[in-house]
Amino acid sequence: VGDKVMVLARSGLWQEIVNVPASQTFLMPEGMSFEEAAALLVNYITAYMILFDFGNLRPNQSVLIHMAAGGVGTAAIQLCKTVENVTIFGTASASKHDSLKESGVAHPIDYRTTDYAEEVRKISPKGVDIALDPLGGSDTSKAFNLLKPMGKLITYGVANLLTGQKKNFMAVAKTWWNQFSISALQLLHHNKAVCGYHLGYMDEEFELIGQVVAKLLFLYGQGKIKPKIDSVWPFDQVADAMRQMQEKKNVGKVILVPEAPKEESKKEEN
């Protein structure tokens, strides 16, 4: 009772009071803000497991990170920097490139104006060792084709299904039609690996997730990782917070908080 904790839950966290099993909570370290805690678990667990457990990231390798200025993207960049001499390719709109360079991305690529696969090939003709794919559709195929021999593709989302404020069913259908598919026999000839990751389906893997969180908190204590907060919004501005992400303006995490003044007024009364 009274412990400050971070919480993992699939849904239902956009409210002031939640009830979760103790196994889904993790103690916050000293000096961590609640905003940082909210930004840490989902993004950094995802980034850590796809880079190290699936990707087996090692020194002198190269990584392609899509949506590099988003939550998982910024976490992945920081985690890549904990390994010696890793070359990072990151896709994002041009306005975010300076921020990406400051964070350690060697080659920011504007996916809106250039073909990112061609840009990667210009710099690294053989491609990359690890490709992180949150996009789905034809982009998964492009990522697979960009892999070096013994390269690894980790797919963990289908952002291409999100087509704007209103659903465009033709765009959704096209994405599904272009979805990457490969057989085990075909993989034999490529010398590449394809992995799928979804944190939401590891609800019962308490020991596994706990080990990852312990490693992340150790890195946080060393100052090697730090959640990047783009902006903080009260609950009654949730539409504006969603628009910030929908219009791809954010660099880092968009955080929701309950309205603060009520708590402050109670303290004054006490």
N, C-alpha and C positions, 0 to 999 in steps of 0.2 A: 504494500500500500504506500502510495506516495512516490514510487519510482517513476522516472521519466522514461518512456519507452517509445520505440519505433514499432509500427504495426504493418504486417503483411496481410492483406485480404483481397480477394478477387474483386469485390465491389462493395458499395454501401458506405464509403468513407466520406462522402460529401455531406456530412452532418456533424452536429456538435458533440453528440454522444454515440459511441459505438460499443458493441459487446463482441469480443473476439476471444478465442481460446488462448490461454497463456502461451502455448507453444508457438503462436504466431506473433509473439512480441519479443523484442530485443532491447536490452538496456542501452540507453543513449550514453555516450561517453561525455566526460566533463568538457564543457566549452562548446558543445554542439548546440546550435539553435534548433527550435522546433521546425523552422522552415527547411533547414538543411536535412533534418531527420526525415521530413516528408519527401524530400527529393532523393534520398539516398537509396533505399532498399531496392525498389523495383528496377531502377535504371542500372545501378551498379552491380547487383546480382546478375542481371541479364548480361551486361557487358563483360563481367568477369568470367562467367561460365562459357559464353560463346567464344571468347578470346583464348582462354586458358584450358578449360576442360574439353571443349570441342576443337578449338583452333590450335592448341598446343603452341602458342606463340613463343618464339625463341629469338635471341639476338640476331640482328642483321636481316630480319625478314621484312616484308612489306605487307601493308593492310589497306584495303579499300573500305572506307566507312561512308555509307550513304546517310543523308540527313545529319551531317556531322555537327550541326549547331543545335540539335535537339537534345533531349534528356539522355538517351542511351548513347548518342553520338559523342557528347561531351564526356560522359563517363568512360567510353571506350578510348578516347584520345588520352585522357589522364592515365588510364591503365597501360596503354601502349608505352607511355613515357617511363613506366617503371621497368621496362626491358631495354637493354642497351641497343642503340643504333637501329631502332625500328623506323622504317619509312612509312609515313601516313599519307594516303590520298583521301581527300574528303570532299564530298559533293555538298554544295549549298549555294544559295543565291549570292550574287556578287557582293551585295551589301554586307555580307557576313564574313568575307574572306580575310579582312584584317584581323578580326577577332580569332579566326581559326589559326592564322599564322602565329599569333601571339601564344596560342594554347599548344602549339607544337605540330600543326599540320604542315608538312613540307610542300604539299601540292594541292591547294584548294582548287576545285573545278566547278565552274558555273554550269550546272546541268540544264539550265534553261536556254543557253545560247550555244552550247557545244555538245558534241557527243562524248560523254565522259570515257567511254571505252577507247575511243581514238586518242583522247588526251593521255590516258594512262599508257597506252602503247608507245606514244611518242617519247615518253620519259623512261619507261621500262618495257622494252619490246617483248620480253617473255611474259609480262603480266605481273600478277601479285601472288603472294603465298596464301593470303587469307582474304576472303571477301565476305563482308557482313551484309546480308540482304533483308531489309525490312520492307521492301517494295512489292515483290511478287510479280506475276505476269511475265512479260518478255524480259524485264530487267533481271530476273533470276537466270535466264539463259545467257544473257550478256555477262553476268558475273561469273557463271560457270566457265564460259569461254575465255575469260580473262585470267583464269587460274594457271599458274605454273604447274609443271609436273609435281605431284605430291601436294598440290594445293588443296585448300579446304573452303568450301562454300557453306556458310551457316545461314539458313533462312529463318527469320523470327517474326515475320509480319507480312501484311499485304496492304501497305499504305496506298497502293495504286487503286484499291477499291474505293477509297475516299475521293470523291470527284468534285467536291465543292459544297455549297450550302444545301443544294438539293441533289438527291440521288439521280445520276444519269445512268439509267439501266443499260443503255447501249455500251457505255464505257465500262460498266461492271462486267457485262457479258463478254466484251472484248478482252478484258483482263483475264477472266477465267479461261477463255478460249486459248489465249497465249501462254497459259500457265506452263511452267517448265515441267517436263516429265522425262525420266530416264530409267532404264532397267538395270538390274544388277549386272547383267551380261555386258551391257554397253559401258558400265563403269570400269570393267576390267581393262578395256582398251585405252582408257583415258588416264589412268593413274591419278585420279582425283577423288576427293571425298565430298559427299553432300550430307549435311546434318540439318535437323529441324529442331527448333527450341521454342518452348512456350512455358514460361514460368507459372502461368495460371493452372497448369495441369500437374504441378508438383506439390499439391497441397499437403500430401502425407509424407513428403521427404524431409522431415524435420531435421534429421541428423546431417543430411547432405547440405541443406540450406544453411543450417547453423554453422557449419564449417566454413562456408563461403563468407558469411557475415563476419565471423571472427577474423578472417583474413582481411576483409575490407576495413574493419574497425582498426586493425593494426596499421594498415596503410594510412588511414585517416589520422591516427595518432602520430605518425611520422611526418605528416604534412604532405604526403605524396598524392593524395586525392582530396578533393573538396568540392561538394556539390555546387554547381553553378546555377544561381537563381536569376532568372530573367526578370520576373515581376511577381508581386504578391497582391491578390485581389480578395476583398471580402465576399462572403457568400452572395450578397445581393447584387454583385457585379459579375456573376458567373458567366453571363452571356458575353460580356466584354472580354473576359478571360479566355473563353473558347474562341472568340474572334481573333484574339492575339495569335493563337496557334493556327487557326484555320487560314489566316492570311500570311502565315509563315514569317511573322515578324520576330518571333522569340529566338533568343540565343540562350540556351539553357532551359531551366524548368519554369513553368507557370504554376504558381502555388495558390491554393484557396485557403483562406483562414476565416473562422467565425468573426463576426463583428466585435471589435475589442472594447469599445467604450463601456459596455455593460459591466464587464469585469472590473474596469478601472473605477467605476462609480461605486461598486460594492466595496472595494478596498478603501475608498474615501470614507464610506459610511462606517466601516470597522475602525 
